[in-house]
Amino acid sequence: MASRPRLRKFVLTVHVTSSVGWLGAVAVFLALSVVGLTSRDAQVVRGVYLAMESAGWVVLVPLSLASLLTGLVQSLGTKWGLLRHYWVLVKLLINVVAGIVLLMYMQTLGYLADRAADTTLPSGDLSAVRSPSPVLHAAVGMLLLLVAATLSVYKPRGMTRYGQRKQHEQRTAPAAIDAATPARPRPSGTPS
Amino acid sequence: MPDLSPYPDSYPDAGAESGAGSTTGPPRWVKVLGIIALVLVLLVGAVMLAGGGGGHGPGRHTSGGDTGGQRPPFTATGAGGLGGHKPPSTATGSGGPGGHKPPAGGHTP
């Protein structure tokens, strides 16, 4: 059992690094999408959209999945639980919603990258390549992940009904067992 | 056991639970977050309905909703005409009527 705290620490480390890494990657994404929207250099604009698709598959999607999986393991392996505290529940919802939207949005990023790679498009007409959509998605995603990070640090109070019920069961269970167990005769010589 | 947390409205870092969080209804911060989330969802839904988009995916960005409809969809092969939507898989420039075009971007000063 000595390895369990080590394992828990390891999972926590992976969870924190993947979650914060996801936040950082989205921040870079936001910066890239702003550059893609505002730059006058056609090569830069095209390069930005091509890079965003690759970074999405290689960095964003794996980090989001790692954050979700390690968060599930972490919550189920500790006394916090998954559905007992509101702050854990809200973080779970944020993670799931952000992950689903990200996976769906990868289609759009692929399309934008295809347009950016399309050499038949007129080089001067960047409006065919630019899109404000990545800026909007990255900004909202960053906001959500910042809320999740804040919840992790502050851990605001509040238990769900399920958590309250579980807590009540845990407090009453030992007392019920003690009451049901017949008192054994104390061996002689045992200090009271 | 006294609550050693420096923040009275938050759990201590060690994860020790106390009965102070055991109220019947959700706390105020959950309600505030819920209202903000609801407003955001309604706002996004209204924008999607107003823009005529069909949710996430390439279709949303080929309908002109993304760029405000200022520019018709680009057709590389010239075979379009039925809506003008070009699937991403044909965006490699396989030799349309326009023949060869110089690479995008070109030389910039």
Interface residues (C-beta under 8 A of the other chain):
Chain A: D41 A42 Q43 R46 T78 K79 W80 H85 Y86 V90 V101 M104 Y105 Q107 T108 G110 Y111 L112 D114 R115 A117 D118 T119 T120 L121 P122 S123 S127 A128 R130 S131 P132 S133 V140 V147 Y154 K155 P156 R157 G158 M159 T160 Q164 Q167
Chain B: Y7 D9 S10 Y11 D13 G15 E17 A20 G21 S22 T23 T24 P26 P27 W29 V30 L33 L40 G55 H56 G57 P58 R60 H61 T62 D66 T67 Q70 R71 F74 A76 P88 S89 A91 T92 G93 G96 G98 K101 P102 P103 A104 G105 G106 T108
